[in-house]
Amino acid sequence: LAGKGINDFEFYSHGCGRSPAPALVKHRDYIAMGRLLVRGDTVYLLRTSVPCEENQIKNVVRSNLHVNCFIAEKIGDNKVKISNMIHVDPCGAVPT
């Protein structure tokens, strides 16, 4: 992939998770900064929350995405292994 027109870049994103029972658990959202890195035949997508008190949506809890990492590795002809690691604090009340 490297050298084939795909360059590293950074971005901001807004994610929102809808609760199936918003009366019990409010919807969640997050604002994240991310980076896409291409190293040989491996692609890394890294994201983490950034502080943003602006534009909060009514009745939605702003969660904290500590780290999210997708790794796409070429493991053979026409074969790619995708790995995902995520660590998030949903913040607010979540019943058990």
C-alpha positions, -999 to 999 in steps of 0.1 A, spaced: 0 0 0 28 24 8 37 43 -24 4 35 -40 -13 68 -34 -23 62 2 -7 87 25 -8 91 63 -33 116 75 -51 129 106 -88 136 111 -115 144 136 -147 124 139 -179 124 158 -194 90 168 -228 84 183 -242 52 198 -279 48 201 -293 31 232 -320 5 226 -336 17 258 -329 54 262 -352 57 292 -327 34 311 -294 42 294 -289 74 275 -274 76 240 -236 81 240 -214 101 217 -177 111 215 -154 135 196 -121 118 185 -89 127 168 -76 99 146 -46 91 125 -43 67 96 -8 53 91 4 31 63 36 11 69 43 -14 41 14 -37 37 -1 -28 71 -26 -1 78 -32 14 113 -62 35 123 -58 50 157 -84 72 175 -87 88 209 -112 113 224 -104 150 225 -120 174 250 -149 192 234 -176 208 255 -192 226 225 -221 212 205 -232 187 231 -265 170 221 -294 172 245 -300 139 264 -267 124 250 -238 115 274 -203 124 260 -182 92 265 -144 90 266 -127 69 239 -94 62 256 -80 44 226 -93 26 195 -69 8 171 -77 -10 139 -49 -29 123 -52 -43 88 -23 -67 79 -18 -84 46 -12 -121 54 -12 -136 19 -25 -132 -16 -61 -117 -13 -60 -123 25 -61 -95 52 -62 -99 89 -82 -72 107 -76 -66 145 -95 -42 166 -88 -30 202 -110 -5 220 -110 9 255 -139 33 262 -154 48 293 -192 51 287 -194 78 314 -226 85 332 -249 59 347 -251 24 332 -273 0 351 -260 -36 357 
